Each structure stands twice: as structure tokens, then as C-alpha cells.
Amino acid sequence: MVEVVSQLCCYAPAKTPVVFVGETGTGKTYFARALHEMSGREGNLVEMCAGEIRPSLAESQVFGHERGGFTGAVRQLRGLLTRAGTGAVLFDDFHLLRAPVRER
């Protein structure tokens, strides 16, 4: 645990993406939140369960859209990246986005 916290301190000031990988329940979300707090970024940490992203609306959910931008866009939607601003986006349960494996 000491090594993990030490690594968080090293990565916190970096302006590069960080990916946490591990089994369910190992604290990935906790450490992502801690990393964001330690980073000193003024923007928000916006969390999204990747399994909730509908493929047909993924672009709008991530980037947002304007009212009337396409059929059915009855209001403006601020996307995840806009809401995060200078902060970060946390896609939790990213494994849920994988395409199903076909058996041969």
C-alpha cells in the first residue's frame, strides 16, 4: 500500500492519462479519486460507468451536443469532457464496453 501511495504522488502532477487496472473491489475508483485530489487540478472529476454509455449515443455523452443538432436533440447536453473542464474523466467498469467474444 505504501508503494501505491508513493506512485500516486509521482503521477499526480503529470498531465498524462492514467489507467488503473485490477480486479473488482481493489480500490481503482478510490485511487483515481485520490489521484485527482492530489493533482491540484481545478476542474471536476466526472465519473461515468462505461456500461451506461449507449453505443448509439456515445459521441453525445462524451462530447455533448447542441439543441437541434440532430433529430431528437431537444435540449443542449454538456458532455463528460465539457463537465470535467480542466479536471478528469473516470470511466468505471470499462470492461463492460468490450464486444462479446464469439465462440467458433
CYANA upper distance limits for C-alpha pairs under 8 A (distance plus 0.5 A):
  1 MET  CA      5 VAL  CA      6.82
  2 VAL  CA      6 SER  CA      6.61
  3 GLU  CA      7 GLN  CA      6.67
  4 VAL  CA      8 LEU  CA      6.75
  5 VAL  CA      9 CYS  CA      6.85
  6 SER  CA     10 CYS  CA      7.03
  7 GLN  CA     11 TYR  CA      6.69
  8 LEU  CA     12 ALA  CA      6.28
  8 LEU  CA     31 PHE  CA      8.39
  8 LEU  CA     34 ALA  CA      8.49
  8 LEU  CA     35 LEU  CA      6.45
  9 CYS  CA     13 PRO  CA      8.22
  9 CYS  CA     35 LEU  CA      8.19
  9 CYS  CA     38 MET  CA      7.71
 10 CYS  CA     14 ALA  CA      8.33
 11 TYR  CA     18 VAL  CA      8.47
 11 TYR  CA     35 LEU  CA      8.16
 12 ALA  CA     35 LEU  CA      6.00
 12 ALA  CA     36 HIS  CA      7.52
 12 ALA  CA     38 MET  CA      6.21
 12 ALA  CA     39 SER  CA      4.87
 13 PRO  CA     38 MET  CA      8.28
 13 PRO  CA     39 SER  CA      5.62
 13 PRO  CA     40 GLY  CA      8.06
 14 ALA  CA     39 SER  CA      8.26
 20 PHE  CA     28 LYS  CA      6.29
 20 PHE  CA     32 ALA  CA      8.01
 21 VAL  CA     28 LYS  CA      7.58
 22 GLY  CA     26 THR  CA      6.92
 22 GLY  CA     28 LYS  CA      7.53
 27 GLY  CA     31 PHE  CA      6.61
 28 LYS  CA     32 ALA  CA      6.59
 29 THR  CA     33 ARG  CA      6.69
 29 THR  CA     90 LEU  CA      8.49
 29 THR  CA     92 ASP  CA      7.68
 30 TYR  CA     34 ALA  CA      6.73
 31 PHE  CA     35 LEU  CA      6.45
 32 ALA  CA     36 HIS  CA      6.73
 32 ALA  CA     90 LEU  CA      7.94
 33 ARG  CA     37 GLU  CA      6.77
 33 ARG  CA     45 LEU  CA      7.98
 34 ALA  CA     38 MET  CA      6.60
 35 LEU  CA     39 SER  CA      6.50
 36 HIS  CA     40 GLY  CA      7.67
 36 HIS  CA     41 ARG  CA      7.50
 36 HIS  CA     45 LEU  CA      7.42
 36 HIS  CA     87 GLY  CA      8.20
 36 HIS  CA     88 ALA  CA      7.75
 37 GLU  CA     41 ARG  CA      7.97
 41 ARG  CA     86 THR  CA      7.18
 41 ARG  CA     87 GLY  CA      6.16
 42 GLU  CA     86 THR  CA      6.93
 42 GLU  CA     87 GLY  CA      6.76
 43 GLY  CA     84 ALA  CA      6.27
 43 GLY  CA     85 GLY  CA      5.81
 43 GLY  CA     86 THR  CA      4.95
 43 GLY  CA     87 GLY  CA      4.14
 43 GLY  CA     88 ALA  CA      7.66
 44 ASN  CA     83 ARG  CA      7.60
 44 ASN  CA     84 ALA  CA      5.29
 44 ASN  CA     85 GLY  CA      7.22
 44 ASN  CA     86 THR  CA      7.75
 44 ASN  CA     87 GLY  CA      5.21
 44 ASN  CA     88 ALA  CA      6.92
 45 LEU  CA     84 ALA  CA      6.42
 45 LEU  CA     87 GLY  CA      6.12
 45 LEU  CA     88 ALA  CA      5.38
 45 LEU  CA     89 VAL  CA      6.25
 45 LEU  CA     90 LEU  CA      7.51
 46 VAL  CA     80 LEU  CA      7.14
 46 VAL  CA     83 ARG  CA      7.42
 46 VAL  CA     84 ALA  CA      6.07
 46 VAL  CA     87 GLY  CA      8.42
 46 VAL  CA     88 ALA  CA      6.85
 46 VAL  CA     89 VAL  CA      5.36
 46 VAL  CA     90 LEU  CA      6.59
 47 GLU  CA     89 VAL  CA      6.42
 47 GLU  CA     90 LEU  CA      5.16
 47 GLU  CA     91 PHE  CA      6.63
 47 GLU  CA     92 ASP  CA      7.61
 48 MET  CA     52 GLU  CA      7.97
 48 MET  CA     89 VAL  CA      8.13
 48 MET  CA     90 LEU  CA      6.66
 48 MET  CA     91 PHE  CA      5.57
 48 MET  CA     92 ASP  CA      6.54
 49 CYS  CA     53 ILE  CA      7.88
 49 CYS  CA     91 PHE  CA      6.14
 49 CYS  CA     92 ASP  CA      5.11
 49 CYS  CA     93 ASP  CA      6.29
 49 CYS  CA     94 PHE  CA      7.79
 50 ALA  CA     91 PHE  CA      5.91
 50 ALA  CA     92 ASP  CA      6.21
 50 ALA  CA     93 ASP  CA      6.15
 50 ALA  CA     94 PHE  CA      5.57
 50 ALA  CA     95 HIS  CA      8.35
 50 ALA  CA     96 LEU  CA      7.01
 50 ALA  CA     97 LEU  CA      6.98
 51 GLY  CA     93 ASP  CA      7.07
 51 GLY  CA     94 PHE  CA      7.44
 51 GLY  CA     96 LEU  CA      5.55
 51 GLY  CA     97 LEU  CA      6.60
 53 ILE  CA     57 LEU  CA      7.66
 53 ILE  CA     58 ALA  CA      6.28
 53 ILE  CA     61 GLN  CA      7.74
 54 ARG  CA     58 ALA  CA      6.22
 57 LEU  CA     61 GLN  CA      6.60
 58 ALA  CA     62 VAL  CA      6.59
 59 GLU  CA     63 PHE  CA      6.26
 59 GLU  CA     64 GLY  CA      7.61
 60 SER  CA     64 GLY  CA      4.82
 60 SER  CA     65 HIS  CA      6.10
 60 SER  CA     77 LEU  CA      8.02
 60 SER  CA     79 GLY  CA      6.92
 61 GLN  CA     77 LEU  CA      8.29
 61 GLN  CA     78 ARG  CA      8.36
 61 GLN  CA     79 GLY  CA      5.60
 61 GLN  CA     80 LEU  CA      6.86
 62 VAL  CA     79 GLY  CA      5.27
 62 VAL  CA     80 LEU  CA      5.30
 62 VAL  CA     81 LEU  CA      6.57
 63 PHE  CA     78 ARG  CA      7.77
 63 PHE  CA     79 GLY  CA      4.93
 63 PHE  CA     80 LEU  CA      6.86
 63 PHE  CA     81 LEU  CA      6.52
 63 PHE  CA     82 THR  CA      7.46
 64 GLY  CA     76 GLN  CA      8.09
 64 GLY  CA     77 LEU  CA      5.58
 64 GLY  CA     78 ARG  CA      5.21
 64 GLY  CA     79 GLY  CA      4.18
 64 GLY  CA     80 LEU  CA      7.78
 64 GLY  CA     82 THR  CA      8.05
 65 HIS  CA     69 GLY  CA      6.94
 65 HIS  CA     73 ALA  CA      8.18
 65 HIS  CA     76 GLN  CA      6.28
 65 HIS  CA     77 LEU  CA      5.79
 65 HIS  CA     78 ARG  CA      7.30
 65 HIS  CA     79 GLY  CA      7.82
 66 GLU  CA     73 ALA  CA      7.67
 66 GLU  CA     75 ARG  CA      7.21
 66 GLU  CA     76 GLN  CA      4.93
 66 GLU  CA     77 LEU  CA      6.97
 67 ARG  CA     73 ALA  CA      5.72
 67 ARG  CA     74 VAL  CA      5.79
 67 ARG  CA     75 ARG  CA      4.82
 67 ARG  CA     76 GLN  CA      5.06
 67 ARG  CA     77 LEU  CA      8.24
 68 GLY  CA     72 GLY  CA      7.89
 68 GLY  CA     73 ALA  CA      5.63
 68 GLY  CA     74 VAL  CA      6.60
 68 GLY  CA     75 ARG  CA      7.79
 69 GLY  CA     73 ALA  CA      6.61
 78 ARG  CA     82 THR  CA      6.46
 78 ARG  CA     83 ARG  CA      6.88
 79 GLY  CA     83 ARG  CA      6.73
 80 LEU  CA     84 ALA  CA      6.64
 80 LEU  CA     89 VAL  CA      7.42
 81 LEU  CA     85 GLY  CA      6.75
 81 LEU  CA     88 ALA  CA      8.36
 81 LEU  CA     89 VAL  CA      7.41
 84 ALA  CA     88 ALA  CA      6.05
 84 ALA  CA     89 VAL  CA      6.80
 94 PHE  CA     98 ARG  CA      8.39
